[in-house]
Amino acid sequence: MDESAALAMLAEKLEHAGDDAAVIDNLVITTDMLHAKTDFPDGVSHYTAGWRSVGASLSDVAAMGATGKGAVAVYASPEFDEDDLGAFIDGAVTVCEQAQTEYIGGDLDRHDEFTVVSTAIGETDSPVYRSGAQVGDKVCVTGTLGRTAAAIELFEQGKTTTANELFQFQPRIAAGKILGTYATAMIDSSDGLARSVHQLATASDCGISLQSSEIPVASELRRTASADERLHQAITFGEDFELVCTIPEEDADKAIEKTPVPVSIIGEVTETGVTIDDTPLADEGYTH
């Protein structure tokens, strides 16, 4: 089975599966696993690993329009180094503080590969799912896309200071709370914009039309990718952890004005099909 088939099977078997987080009695809960080989390139500091691991779960909370209540993590490593473990905790604590929540602990384990399992809990009485998009809604995205693609290239070039800074993304908890009061559907872009809009379209039984000229490509990609490559990397590489949402046309400007980070209108919801510049957009993105 590939990832999409596995997720489809789980959605059929588990009542709360299928969105960025499960919702139980106004609480949202999500968990993520990150590995050294697939998620932490050579040069990633343990501070950044703590930040990014916990931030990934907080991003799922943000995509439900929820407020963060706390986060925990399992830290597994071949050995426990005091400096590395301390730096990891510092990164986890800092990202939680920036998301106005708290890192409250976790577990330690021996493992032959540095691995982190993070869990975040949030709260909302009006969660935003992936399944509510309506024809005519505007498709919006926070921030810029392509920071992680640029970071990976910089890690490969040995420019680890800048690469680590790019890896320390801001979970969009505050933005998600505001956008969630207007959005009909929302998802985080961890799998890339292209895959995210396909997931929204499938869940909402609709189409989505994007305009490439409106997609906010990260300026950092100018340092690492040619002009012809930038857009493709920005929409397919993934792991940027921005929010993608659909908002009724009459509410879009108001929602954008109130949101504390830049938000771009990049397209609209249609009857069928997922396109970019009126051309079919492939379901391409990050695969776990």
C-alpha positions as CSV (number, residue, x, y, z in Angstrom):
1,M,0.0,0.0,0.0
2,D,1.1,3.6,-0.6
3,E,0.4,6.3,1.9
4,S,-2.8,7.5,0.3
5,A,-4.2,4.0,0.2
6,A,-3.3,3.4,3.8
7,L,-4.9,6.7,4.9
8,A,-8.0,5.8,3.0
9,M,-8.3,2.4,4.8
10,L,-7.8,4.1,8.2
11,A,-10.5,6.7,7.4
12,E,-12.9,3.8,6.8
13,K,-12.0,2.0,10.0
14,L,-11.6,5.0,12.4
15,E,-14.3,7.5,13.1
16,H,-12.0,10.4,14.0
17,A,-9.4,9.8,11.2
18,G,-9.1,11.8,8.0
19,D,-8.3,15.4,9.1
20,D,-5.2,17.1,10.5
21,A,-6.3,16.2,14.0
22,A,-9.0,14.2,15.7
23,V,-11.7,16.0,17.6
24,I,-13.1,14.7,20.9
25,D,-15.3,16.8,23.2
26,N,-13.9,20.1,21.9
27,L,-10.3,18.8,22.2
28,V,-8.2,18.2,19.2
29,I,-5.3,15.8,19.3
30,T,-2.6,14.9,16.8
31,T,0.7,12.9,16.7
32,D,3.7,12.9,14.3
33,M,6.8,10.8,13.9
34,L,10.1,12.2,12.5
35,H,13.3,10.3,11.8
36,A,16.9,11.3,11.3
37,K,17.1,9.7,7.8
38,T,14.0,11.2,6.4
39,D,13.3,14.4,8.3
40,F,16.6,15.7,9.9
41,P,19.3,16.2,7.2
42,D,23.0,16.3,8.3
43,G,23.5,19.7,10.0
44,V,20.2,19.9,11.7
45,S,20.8,21.0,15.3
46,H,19.0,19.3,18.1
47,Y,17.5,22.7,19.0
48,T,15.9,22.8,15.5
49,A,14.8,19.1,15.8
50,G,13.0,19.9,19.0
51,W,11.4,23.0,17.4
52,R,10.4,21.3,14.2
53,S,9.1,18.1,15.7
54,V,6.8,19.8,18.2
55,G,6.0,22.5,15.6
56,A,4.7,19.9,13.2
57,S,2.1,18.7,15.6
58,L,1.1,22.3,16.6
59,S,0.6,23.0,12.9
60,D,-2.0,20.3,12.8
61,V,-3.8,21.9,15.8
62,A,-3.7,25.2,13.9
63,A,-5.3,23.7,10.8
64,M,-8.3,22.8,12.9
65,G,-8.7,26.4,14.0
66,A,-7.9,25.4,17.6
67,T,-5.9,27.0,20.4
68,G,-2.9,25.0,21.7
69,K,-3.2,23.5,25.1
70,G,0.1,21.6,25.3
71,A,2.6,19.3,23.7
72,V,4.7,16.3,24.6
73,A,7.4,14.3,22.7
74,V,9.2,10.9,22.8
75,Y,12.9,11.5,22.3
76,A,14.6,8.3,21.1
77,S,18.3,8.1,20.3
78,P,21.2,5.7,20.3
79,E,22.6,7.6,23.3
80,F,21.6,10.4,25.6
81,D,24.0,13.4,25.3
82,E,23.3,16.1,27.8
83,D,23.9,19.0,25.4
84,D,21.8,17.4,22.6
85,L,18.9,16.6,24.9
86,G,19.0,20.0,26.5
87,A,19.1,21.7,23.1
88,F,16.1,19.6,21.9
89,I,14.1,20.6,25.0
90,D,15.0,24.3,24.5
91,G,13.7,24.1,20.9
92,A,10.5,22.4,21.9
93,V,9.9,24.9,24.7
94,T,10.5,27.9,22.4
95,V,8.2,26.8,19.6
96,C,5.5,26.2,22.1
97,E,6.0,29.6,23.6
98,Q,5.7,31.2,20.2
99,A,2.5,29.3,19.7
100,Q,1.2,30.5,23.1
101,T,1.1,27.0,24.6
102,E,3.4,24.9,26.8
103,Y,5.8,22.0,26.3
104,I,4.9,19.7,29.2
105,G,7.3,16.7,28.9
106,G,7.4,13.3,27.3
107,D,9.4,10.1,27.3
108,L,12.9,8.9,26.6
109,D,13.9,5.7,24.7
110,R,16.9,4.0,23.2
111,H,16.7,3.6,19.4
112,D,19.2,2.9,16.7
113,E,18.1,6.1,14.8
114,F,17.4,9.5,16.2
115,T,13.6,9.6,16.2
116,V,11.0,11.9,17.7
117,V,7.3,11.3,18.2
118,S,5.4,14.4,19.1
119,T,1.8,14.9,20.3
120,A,-0.1,18.2,20.6
121,I,-3.5,18.9,22.1
122,G,-5.7,21.9,21.3
123,E,-9.2,23.2,22.1
124,T,-12.0,24.6,20.0
125,D,-15.8,24.5,20.1
126,S,-15.9,25.0,16.3
127,P,-13.3,22.8,14.5
128,V,-12.6,23.4,10.8
129,Y,-12.5,20.2,8.8
130,R,-11.3,19.6,5.2
131,S,-14.7,18.8,4.0
132,G,-16.7,22.1,4.0
133,A,-15.4,23.9,0.9
134,Q,-18.2,25.4,-1.3
135,V,-18.1,26.4,-5.0
136,G,-17.1,30.1,-5.2
137,D,-15.0,30.1,-2.1
138,K,-11.6,31.7,-2.3
139,V,-8.6,29.5,-1.8
140,C,-6.1,31.1,0.6
141,V,-2.6,30.3,2.0
142,T,-0.6,31.8,4.8
143,G,3.0,32.9,4.5
144,T,5.2,31.7,1.7
145,L,6.0,28.3,0.2
146,G,9.3,26.7,-0.5
147,R,11.3,27.5,2.6
148,T,11.9,23.9,3.4
149,A,13.0,23.1,-0.2
150,A,15.5,26.0,0.1
151,A,16.7,24.7,3.5
152,I,17.3,21.2,2.3
153,E,19.6,22.6,-0.5
154,L,21.4,24.8,1.9
155,F,22.0,21.8,4.3
156,E,23.5,20.0,1.3
157,Q,25.7,23.0,0.6
158,G,26.9,23.0,4.2
159,K,25.3,26.4,5.0
160,T,23.8,25.0,8.2
161,T,23.2,28.2,10.1
162,T,20.8,29.6,7.5
163,A,19.3,26.2,6.8
164,N,18.5,25.7,10.5
165,E,16.8,29.1,10.7
166,L,14.6,28.2,7.7
167,F,13.7,24.9,9.4
168,Q,12.4,26.7,12.5
169,F,9.0,27.6,11.1
170,Q,6.3,29.4,13.0
171,P,3.2,27.2,13.7
172,R,0.2,29.2,12.6
173,I,-1.9,28.8,15.7
174,A,-2.9,32.5,15.9
175,A,-3.6,32.7,12.2
176,G,-5.6,29.4,12.3
177,K,-7.8,30.7,15.1
178,I,-8.8,33.8,13.1
179,L,-9.1,32.1,9.7
180,G,-11.1,29.3,11.3
181,T,-13.9,31.7,12.1
182,Y,-14.4,32.3,8.4
183,A,-13.0,29.2,6.7
184,T,-15.3,26.5,5.3
185,A,-12.3,24.1,5.0
186,M,-8.7,24.1,6.2
187,I,-5.5,22.0,6.1
188,D,-1.9,22.5,6.7
189,S,0.6,22.3,3.8
190,S,2.9,19.7,5.3
191,D,2.4,17.5,2.2
192,G,2.8,20.5,-0.2
193,L,0.3,22.9,-1.7
194,A,-0.5,20.6,-4.7
195,R,-1.3,17.6,-2.6
196,S,-3.1,19.7,0.0
197,V,-5.6,21.2,-2.5
198,H,-6.2,17.7,-3.9
199,Q,-7.0,16.5,-0.3
200,L,-9.3,19.4,0.2
201,A,-11.1,18.8,-3.1
202,T,-11.5,15.1,-2.4
203,A,-12.8,15.7,1.2
204,S,-15.2,18.5,0.0
205,D,-16.3,16.7,-3.2
206,C,-15.4,19.8,-5.3
207,G,-12.7,21.2,-7.6
208,I,-10.0,23.8,-7.1
209,S,-8.5,26.2,-9.6
210,L,-5.2,27.9,-8.7
211,Q,-3.4,30.8,-10.4
212,S,0.3,30.5,-10.4
213,S,0.9,34.2,-10.4
214,E,-0.8,34.5,-7.0
215,I,1.2,31.8,-5.2
216,P,3.6,33.3,-2.7
217,V,6.9,31.7,-3.5
218,A,9.5,32.0,-0.8
219,S,12.3,34.5,-1.6
220,E,14.9,32.0,-0.2
221,L,14.3,29.8,-3.3
222,R,16.1,32.4,-5.4
223,R,19.3,31.3,-3.7
224,T,18.8,27.6,-4.3
225,A,16.7,27.0,-7.4
226,S,16.5,28.3,-10.9
227,A,13.6,30.5,-12.0
228,D,12.1,27.5,-13.9
229,E,12.2,25.3,-10.8
230,R,11.0,27.6,-8.1
231,L,7.2,27.4,-8.5
232,H,7.3,23.6,-8.8
233,Q,9.4,23.3,-5.6
234,A,7.2,25.7,-3.8
235,I,4.0,23.8,-4.5
236,T,5.2,20.2,-4.3
237,F,8.2,19.9,-1.9
238,G,6.0,20.2,1.2
239,E,7.0,20.5,4.9
240,D,6.4,24.3,5.0
241,F,3.5,24.0,7.5
242,E,1.5,26.9,6.2
243,L,-2.3,26.9,6.3
244,V,-4.4,26.3,3.2
245,C,-8.1,27.2,3.5
246,T,-11.2,28.1,1.6
247,I,-13.2,31.2,2.6
248,P,-16.5,32.6,1.2
249,E,-15.7,35.4,-1.3
250,E,-17.6,38.0,0.8
251,D,-15.5,37.2,3.9
252,A,-12.1,36.8,2.3
253,D,-10.8,40.4,2.6
254,K,-12.1,40.7,6.1
255,A,-10.4,37.5,7.2
256,I,-7.1,38.5,5.6
257,E,-7.1,41.9,7.2
258,K,-7.6,40.4,10.7
259,T,-4.9,37.6,10.3
260,P,-1.6,38.5,11.9
261,V,0.5,37.0,9.1
262,P,0.4,37.5,5.3
263,V,-2.4,35.6,3.6
264,S,-2.7,35.3,-0.2
265,I,-5.7,34.5,-2.3
266,I,-4.4,31.9,-4.8
267,G,-7.5,30.5,-6.5
268,E,-11.1,29.5,-6.0
269,V,-13.3,26.5,-5.4
270,T,-14.9,25.0,-8.5
271,E,-17.3,22.2,-9.4
272,T,-14.7,19.6,-10.4
273,G,-11.1,19.2,-11.2
274,V,-7.9,20.5,-9.7
275,T,-6.0,22.9,-12.0
276,I,-3.4,25.5,-12.1
277,D,-3.7,28.1,-14.8
278,D,-6.5,26.0,-16.3
279,T,-4.1,23.0,-16.6
280,P,-4.6,19.8,-14.6
281,L,-2.5,19.9,-11.4
282,A,-0.9,16.6,-10.5
283,D,-1.4,15.2,-7.0
284,E,2.3,15.5,-6.2
285,G,3.9,16.2,-2.9
286,Y,5.7,14.9,0.2
287,T,5.2,11.2,0.8
288,H,5.9,9.6,4.1
